[in-house]
Amino acid sequence: MTVGINEYLYLSAALFVIGFFGVLLRKNTLVIYMCLELMLVASTVALVAFSHFNRTMDGNVFVFFILTVAAAEVAVGLAIIVALFRRRQTIQVEELNALKN
Amino acid sequence: MSSDILFYLFAVLTTGSALAVVLNKNTVASALSLLISLVGVAALFVLLDAFLLAALMVFVYAGAVVALFLFIVMLLDTYGGDRKPFKKATIVASAFALALLVLGLMTFTRRGSLETSVSAATTEVVPVGASLRAYGEQLFTTYLLPVQIVGFLLLIAMLGVIVLSKKFEGLEDVK
């Protein structure tokens, strides 16, 4: 077996970096939110890989909880975005500058 | 080995569609790329013997979350449109962040490979995450309190979403 834990961790790091730069560079709140989800998924890949290569169950159970929390988080976050759009008529982050200065 | 080929296939699929999420101008295309990326991650979970998590990934993420995203995109009808070029501070911050991340990965690779407690090549492979029984035993003994807390969290989230989506009459506009 040549694919070990390192390859999975590299993949996880790469996914995390892609999500991170999405959050940093995109202007649409929905896309920023998708990139946040991507970062969360990247961390779950690392957890499942650790769990598999160490023959323990804890990482898998932890990913189970992460999935549950992510579902709740997406529901609340999207509701906030809808409420924001209803009030401000935009979800572009450069126009949401009420707290600036 | 065939599982190695599958790993690289799904790794390329996952990272490629993750890049497409970031780079696409169209929000719907971003959401669909996210769907492909999540399915790729589910396939990687299958390669890691976590079958239940793979199924949950497809149901919860690919089914519910991406559908919710598409629904909100349809509801809000935002434009992709014109955007200002990046400010200098943004460029400096992203370069700094990239440098930090590359530095972290470099130190990680310089340290050599991670030691696992059981060497994968020698021992018999016991797929630890494969059985539902293992999940049940863990969830109802060690992690019983977190299960209840997570259930309560889901209830709170549901109530919160209802409150956030409701229009209140008496509340004056605070623009």
Interface residues (C-beta under 8 A of the other chain):
Chain A: M1 T2 V3 G4 I5 N6 E7 Y8 L9 Y10 L11 A13 A14 L15 V17 I18 G19 F20 F21 G22 L24 L25 R26 K27 N28 L30 V31 Y33 M34 C35 E37 L38 V41 T44 V45 V48 A49 S51 H52 F53 N54 R55 T56 M57 D58 N60 V61 V63 F64 F65 L67 T68 V69 A70 A71 A72 E73 V74 A75 V76 L78 A79 I80 I81 V82 A83 F85 R87 T90 I91 Q92 E94
Chain B: M1 S3 D4 F7 Y8 A11 T14 T15 A18 L19 V21 V22 T27 S30 A31 L34 S37 L38 V41 L44 F45 L48 D49 A50 L52 L53 L56 M57 V60 Y61 A64 V65 L68 F69 I72 V73 L75 L76 T78 G80 R83 K84 F86 T90 A93 S94 A97 L98 L101 G104 L105 F108 S113 L114 T116 S117 V118 A120 A121 V126 V128 G129 A134 Y135 Q138 L139 T142 Y143 P146 V150 L153 L154 I156 A157 M158 G160 V161 L164 S165 D173 K175
